[in-house]
Every structure is written in C-alpha cells, then in structure tokens.
C-alpha cells in the first residue's frame, strides 16, 4: 500500500470481496431463518460488509471541499438514484411484487438506500470534517441517539444515514499511512484472526434470532421491540465490534493485482444491477424449488460469484453505463 498503484489494487480487491458478500447475502436472505449455517453467515456478513464499503467510500471522499465537488456528487450519486428508483418501481410492478405501479423518491427501493445515504454522508462532511476525530465521537453519539426517535426509519434513508455515518467519517479521516499502520503492523494479522474467529463463533452460537434488524440500521429501537432507556448501549457496543471486525477484514486483503481485481472497479454496476437478477429468480422459481436450490451451499456461492462476474464484465459496463454513470453536463461556472 505504499504506492498509489498498490493502494488502488488493495481497495479494488477489498471491494471485489465485499460486493460478493453483498450479492451472497441477498441470495441467502430468504433462507436465513430456515438454515442455521446460512443464518450465521448472513448475520456475520451483515455485521461488517456495508460498514467496510462505507468506510472505503469515505476514504475516497477527501476532495469533498474542492470546487465543483457537490455538483459532481449530484451527477454521480443522485441522478443514478433517481434512474434506478424508477427502474426498480417499474420492475416490481411487472414481476408482480406490486399490484399497482408505485414510484416514491423518498422511500428507497431495496439496496438503493446506499446511494441516498452516500449523498447525505458527503453533505455531512461539510459539518464534521473540521471536527477531525472529535467528529467521530459526535457521529457515534448521534447514531446511538437517533434510535430513540420512534419515527425514524427508511424515509429518505434517514436512519441508515445517521447509523452508518461514523464509518464513512472514519474512512475520510484515515490517511494511507495510518491505514497501513493499522493493518500491516506486526501483530495485526493474528489479532484480526482471533477477533474474526471469535465473532463468527459467537454469531454461530449466541446471536439472537430477533436481533437481525440491529445489523440493518433501518429502524428505531422501539420498532425493533426495545423500549428500555439503556438500549442505546447495544448500538454503542455494536459500533465497537463492527469497527474491530472491519479492520480485521482489511488485514486479509492482498495488495497485488489478481485476475479478478478489475471487477473491483465496477462494484457500482454489480450493486445497482444484481437486484434484477436475484428478484427475477425469486419470481420465476416456486418457493419449494427455490428452497431446494438455496440449500445447496456450493450452488449458492457459485451463483453469487457468477452474478459478480457477469455484472462486473466489460460488456455489461459498456451497455449499462448510460444509466449507471450518466454522462450529463452540470455546470457551476467552473472549468
């Protein structure tokens, strides 16, 4: 990670693994309540995969204060959000998920919450960046406190925006040398191995079945069935555990160029498009047949891998770029 080239390969490899976990998590989601192995995998993945993605997004947002950055954010994040919000609304109507066509810009469809929150996280940097690392403690405090607001939820992805913002801010504040020091130190790998192994074992034997909503961050404590005053402590502990696992995950990522590293540059395509494939599979296969397929773990992994390979291919990028990365000219008077 000493050079820009190696640093790029490192993050491309990290994003490649993370996008696979995103797809795999969505594929196994329908069976997580019926299979103990899948439930453990699902909950463990959801503890850290989006926080790690979000931290990387924050790491590459260091130029937020440059002239024209805000309009570029609108172009690269909000406009694709509008496009895919419409596409998913049409898709849900055509495949029978919705009886009537329903289009609502303020309630993100499925995984589109990430785009909306990503826009807000970039905006929040204008307030939090000047606070440096003190801002992380403030962001965590807000993330804990927001859960006490009963009305908080998926509207404008507000709950997830505040709950996951600390990871984005940490990524923004970290520089290359700090990150290298954390993940390349002498004892980082064995410590990370212990943390990840212990966490996985805990999720396999001790994670409550009704605690899945805590990993999603999309609703209030009351909506999850928790009403006592000290419930925010759970989210505080979750922040600590998630951060430990995220940095543990980063110690396993190679910095070398792999045959699949290139796909790590196209994770946005996979993220935005994979829902059409997975939701279509849900709609086309009867529940019983779908269950039989999902119980084949190797098939689950292979299908998820195929989705990543296909949607991360050059051809898919070539023909879907106009909607994923629309080439629109937005002028603010700058060159």
C-alpha positions as CSV (number, residue, x, y, z in Angstrom):
1,X,0.0,0.0,0.0
2,X,3.0,2.3,-0.2
3,X,2.3,3.5,-3.7
4,X,-0.8,4.8,-5.4
5,X,-0.9,1.8,-7.7
6,X,-0.7,-0.7,-4.9
7,X,-3.2,1.2,-2.9
8,X,-5.6,1.1,-5.8
9,X,-5.2,-2.6,-6.2
10,X,-5.7,-3.1,-2.5
11,X,-9.0,-1.3,-2.4
12,X,-10.2,-2.9,-5.7
13,X,-9.5,-6.3,-4.1
14,X,-11.4,-5.3,-1.0
15,X,-14.4,-4.0,-3.0
16,X,-14.4,-7.2,-5.0
17,X,-14.7,-9.4,-1.9
18,X,-17.3,-7.0,-0.3
19,X,-19.5,-6.9,-3.4
20,X,-19.5,-10.7,-3.5
21,X,-20.6,-10.7,0.1
22,X,-23.4,-8.2,-0.7
23,X,-24.7,-10.4,-3.5
24,X,-24.3,-13.6,-1.5
25,X,-26.1,-12.0,1.5
26,X,-29.0,-11.1,-0.7
27,X,-29.1,-14.5,-2.3
28,X,-29.3,-16.4,1.1
29,X,-31.6,-13.9,2.8
30,X,-34.8,-15.9,2.0
31,X,-33.4,-18.9,3.8
32,X,-31.6,-17.4,6.7
33,X,-34.4,-18.3,9.1
34,X,-34.6,-21.9,8.0
35,X,-30.9,-22.9,8.0
36,X,-28.6,-22.3,10.9
37,X,-25.4,-22.2,8.8
38,X,-27.0,-19.6,6.4
39,X,-28.3,-17.6,9.4
40,X,-24.7,-17.4,10.9
41,X,-23.2,-16.5,7.5
42,X,-25.9,-13.9,6.9
43,X,-25.6,-12.2,10.3
44,X,-21.8,-12.2,10.3
45,X,-21.6,-10.8,6.8
46,X,-24.2,-8.0,7.7
47,X,-22.2,-7.0,10.7
48,X,-19.3,-5.6,8.7
49,X,-19.7,-5.8,4.9
50,X,-21.6,-2.5,4.4
51,X,-19.7,-0.6,7.1
52,X,-16.5,-1.7,5.3
53,X,-17.9,-0.5,2.0
54,X,-18.9,2.8,3.6
55,X,-15.5,3.3,5.2
56,X,-13.9,2.9,1.8
57,X,-16.3,5.4,0.3
58,X,-15.4,7.9,3.0
59,X,-11.7,7.2,2.3
60,X,-12.1,8.3,-1.3
61,X,-14.2,11.4,-0.4
62,X,-11.2,13.5,0.7
63,X,-11.8,16.0,-2.1
64,X,-15.3,16.9,-1.0
65,X,-14.3,20.6,-0.4
66,X,-13.0,21.1,-3.9
67,X,-14.9,23.4,-6.2
68,X,-17.5,21.6,-8.2
69,X,-17.5,18.5,-6.0
70,X,-21.1,19.0,-4.8
71,X,-22.4,19.1,-8.4
72,X,-20.3,16.0,-9.3
73,X,-21.9,14.3,-6.3
74,X,-25.3,15.1,-7.6
75,X,-24.4,13.8,-11.0
76,X,-22.7,10.6,-9.8
77,X,-25.0,9.7,-6.9
78,X,-28.4,11.4,-7.0
79,X,-29.1,11.1,-10.7
80,X,-28.4,7.3,-10.8
81,X,-30.5,7.0,-7.7
82,X,-33.5,8.7,-9.5
83,X,-32.9,6.4,-12.5
84,X,-32.8,3.2,-10.6
85,X,-35.6,4.2,-8.2
86,X,-37.8,4.4,-11.3
87,X,-36.4,1.3,-12.9
88,X,-37.0,-0.8,-9.7
89,X,-40.5,0.6,-9.4
90,X,-41.3,-0.5,-12.9
91,X,-39.6,-3.8,-12.3
92,X,-41.6,-4.5,-9.1
93,X,-44.8,-3.8,-10.9
94,X,-44.0,-6.0,-13.9
95,X,-42.8,-9.0,-11.9
96,X,-45.9,-8.9,-9.5
97,X,-44.2,-7.6,-6.4
98,X,-46.5,-4.6,-6.5
99,X,-50.2,-4.8,-7.6
100,X,-50.1,-1.2,-8.8
101,X,-47.3,1.0,-10.2
102,X,-45.8,3.0,-7.3
103,X,-43.0,5.5,-7.6
104,X,-41.7,7.3,-4.5
105,X,-38.4,9.1,-4.5
106,X,-38.4,9.4,-0.7
107,X,-38.6,5.6,0.1
108,X,-35.6,3.9,-1.5
109,X,-36.2,0.6,-3.1
110,X,-34.3,-2.3,-1.7
111,X,-30.5,-1.6,-1.8
112,X,-30.8,1.9,-3.2
113,X,-30.7,3.3,0.3
114,X,-26.9,3.3,-0.1
115,X,-26.9,5.9,-2.9
116,X,-29.2,8.2,-1.0
117,X,-27.2,7.9,2.2
118,X,-23.9,8.3,0.3
119,X,-25.1,11.7,-0.9
120,X,-26.1,12.8,2.6
121,X,-22.7,11.5,4.0
122,X,-20.9,13.7,1.5
123,X,-23.0,16.6,2.6
124,X,-22.4,15.9,6.3
125,X,-18.6,16.1,5.7
126,X,-19.0,19.9,5.4
127,X,-20.0,19.9,9.1
128,X,-18.0,17.1,10.5
129,X,-14.6,17.3,8.7
130,X,-13.5,20.3,10.6
131,X,-14.0,18.5,13.9
132,X,-11.4,15.9,12.9
133,X,-11.5,12.8,15.1
134,X,-13.7,14.5,17.7
135,X,-16.4,14.4,15.0
136,X,-16.3,10.6,15.1
137,X,-17.4,10.6,18.8
138,X,-20.2,13.1,17.9
139,X,-21.3,10.9,14.9
140,X,-21.4,7.8,17.1
141,X,-23.4,9.7,19.8
142,X,-25.9,10.8,17.1
143,X,-26.0,7.3,15.7
144,X,-26.9,5.9,19.1
145,X,-29.4,8.7,19.9
146,X,-31.2,8.5,16.6
147,X,-32.5,5.1,17.5
148,X,-34.6,6.7,20.3
149,X,-36.7,8.6,17.7
150,X,-39.7,6.4,17.1
151,X,-40.5,7.9,13.7
152,X,-37.0,7.3,12.3
153,X,-37.0,4.7,9.5
154,X,-36.5,4.2,5.8
155,X,-37.9,7.6,4.7
156,X,-35.0,9.3,2.9
157,X,-32.9,6.5,4.4
158,X,-32.5,8.8,7.4
159,X,-32.0,6.0,10.0
160,X,-29.2,4.3,8.0
161,X,-27.7,7.7,7.1
162,X,-27.0,8.5,10.8
163,X,-26.4,5.0,12.0
164,X,-23.7,4.3,9.4
165,X,-22.2,7.8,9.1
166,X,-19.4,7.1,11.7
167,X,-17.8,4.5,9.4
168,X,-17.8,7.0,6.5
169,X,-16.3,9.7,8.6
170,X,-13.6,7.3,9.9
171,X,-12.7,6.4,6.3
172,X,-12.5,10.1,5.4
173,X,-10.2,10.9,8.3
174,X,-7.8,8.0,7.8
175,X,-4.8,8.6,5.6
176,X,-2.8,5.9,3.7
177,X,-0.1,5.7,6.3
178,X,-2.5,5.4,9.2
179,X,-4.4,2.6,7.5
180,X,-1.2,0.9,6.5
181,X,0.0,1.1,10.2
182,X,-3.2,-0.5,11.4
183,X,-3.4,-3.4,9.0
184,X,0.3,-4.1,8.4
185,X,1.6,-3.9,11.9
186,X,3.5,-7.0,13.2
187,X,0.6,-8.4,15.3
188,X,-2.3,-7.1,13.2
189,X,-3.0,-10.4,11.3
190,X,-3.0,-12.7,14.4
191,X,-5.1,-10.3,16.4
192,X,-7.5,-9.9,13.5
193,X,-7.7,-13.7,13.1
194,X,-8.7,-14.1,16.7
195,X,-11.3,-11.3,16.6
196,X,-12.9,-12.6,13.4
197,X,-12.9,-16.2,14.6
198,X,-14.3,-15.3,18.0
199,X,-17.0,-13.1,16.4
200,X,-18.0,-15.8,13.9
201,X,-18.3,-18.4,16.7
202,X,-20.4,-16.0,18.8
203,X,-22.7,-15.4,15.8
204,X,-22.9,-19.2,15.3
205,X,-23.9,-20.0,18.8
206,X,-25.1,-16.8,20.6
207,X,-26.5,-14.3,18.2
208,X,-30.3,-13.8,18.9
209,X,-32.6,-14.6,16.0
210,X,-34.6,-11.5,16.6
211,X,-31.6,-9.2,16.5
212,X,-31.1,-9.1,12.7
213,X,-32.7,-5.6,12.4
214,X,-29.8,-4.3,14.5
215,X,-27.5,-5.1,11.7
216,X,-29.6,-3.3,9.1
217,X,-29.8,0.1,11.0
218,X,-33.1,1.0,9.3
219,X,-35.4,1.5,12.2
220,X,-35.8,2.8,15.7
221,X,-35.2,0.8,18.9
222,X,-38.9,0.8,19.6
223,X,-39.7,-0.6,16.1
224,X,-37.3,-3.4,16.9
225,X,-39.1,-4.1,20.1
226,X,-36.8,-2.5,22.6
227,X,-38.2,0.2,24.9
228,X,-35.9,0.5,27.9
229,X,-33.7,3.6,28.4
230,X,-30.3,1.8,28.2
231,X,-31.0,0.1,24.8
232,X,-28.6,2.6,23.1
233,X,-25.7,0.8,24.8
234,X,-26.3,-2.1,22.5
235,X,-25.6,0.1,19.5
236,X,-22.6,1.5,21.1
237,X,-21.2,-2.0,21.6
238,X,-22.1,-2.9,18.0
239,X,-20.0,0.1,16.8
240,X,-17.0,-1.2,18.7
241,X,-17.4,-4.8,17.5
242,X,-18.1,-3.7,13.9
243,X,-15.0,-1.5,13.7
244,X,-12.8,-4.2,15.1
245,X,-14.1,-6.7,12.5
246,X,-13.9,-4.2,9.6
247,X,-10.2,-3.6,10.3
248,X,-9.7,-7.3,10.9
249,X,-11.2,-7.9,7.4
250,X,-8.8,-5.3,5.9
251,X,-5.8,-7.2,7.2
252,X,-6.7,-10.2,4.9
253,X,-6.8,-8.1,1.7
254,X,-3.9,-8.6,-0.7
255,X,-2.3,-5.6,-2.4
256,X,-1.3,-7.5,-5.5
257,X,-3.1,-7.5,-8.9
258,X,-5.3,-10.5,-9.3
259,X,-7.1,-11.7,-12.3
260,X,-10.4,-10.5,-10.8
261,X,-9.1,-7.3,-9.4
262,X,-10.6,-5.3,-12.3
263,X,-14.1,-6.2,-11.2
264,X,-13.4,-4.3,-8.0
265,X,-13.5,-1.1,-10.1
266,X,-17.1,-1.9,-11.3
267,X,-18.8,-2.7,-8.0
268,X,-21.4,0.1,-8.5
269,X,-22.6,-1.8,-11.6
270,X,-23.0,-5.0,-9.6
271,X,-24.6,-3.3,-6.7
272,X,-27.2,-1.5,-8.7
273,X,-28.0,-4.3,-11.2
274,X,-27.8,-7.5,-9.1
275,X,-31.3,-7.0,-7.7
276,X,-32.9,-7.5,-11.1
277,X,-31.3,-11.0,-11.3
278,X,-32.0,-12.1,-7.8
279,X,-35.5,-10.7,-7.7
280,X,-36.2,-12.4,-11.0
281,X,-35.0,-15.7,-9.6
282,X,-37.4,-15.2,-6.7
283,X,-40.3,-14.6,-9.1
284,X,-39.6,-17.3,-11.6
285,X,-38.9,-20.2,-9.3
286,X,-41.6,-21.7,-7.0
287,X,-40.9,-21.3,-3.3
288,X,-40.4,-25.0,-2.8
289,X,-37.9,-25.3,-5.7
290,X,-36.2,-22.2,-4.6
291,X,-35.7,-23.6,-1.1
292,X,-34.2,-26.8,-2.6
293,X,-31.8,-24.8,-4.6
294,X,-30.7,-22.5,-1.8
295,X,-30.0,-25.3,0.5
296,X,-27.1,-26.3,-1.8
297,X,-24.4,-24.2,-0.3
298,X,-22.0,-24.7,-3.2
299,X,-24.6,-23.6,-5.7
300,X,-25.3,-20.5,-3.6
301,X,-21.7,-19.5,-3.7
302,X,-21.3,-20.3,-7.4
303,X,-24.4,-18.4,-8.4
304,X,-23.3,-15.3,-6.4
305,X,-19.9,-15.5,-8.0
306,X,-21.4,-15.7,-11.4
307,X,-23.6,-12.6,-10.8
308,X,-20.5,-10.7,-9.8
309,X,-18.5,-11.9,-12.9
310,X,-21.3,-11.2,-15.3
311,X,-22.4,-7.8,-13.9
312,X,-18.8,-6.8,-13.4
313,X,-17.8,-7.6,-17.0
314,X,-16.7,-5.1,-19.6
315,X,-19.8,-5.8,-21.8
316,X,-22.3,-5.1,-19.0
317,X,-20.4,-1.9,-18.2
318,X,-20.4,-0.8,-21.8
319,X,-24.1,-1.2,-22.3
320,X,-25.4,0.0,-18.9
321,X,-23.0,2.9,-18.4
322,X,-25.6,5.5,-19.6
323,X,-27.8,4.7,-16.6
324,X,-25.2,3.7,-14.0
325,X,-22.8,6.6,-14.8
326,X,-24.8,9.0,-16.9
327,X,-22.7,11.4,-18.9
328,X,-24.6,14.6,-18.1
329,X,-23.1,18.1,-18.2
330,X,-23.8,20.0,-15.0
331,X,-22.2,23.4,-15.0
332,X,-21.5,25.6,-12.0
333,X,-19.4,28.1,-13.8
334,X,-16.1,26.3,-13.1
335,X,-13.8,25.0,-15.8
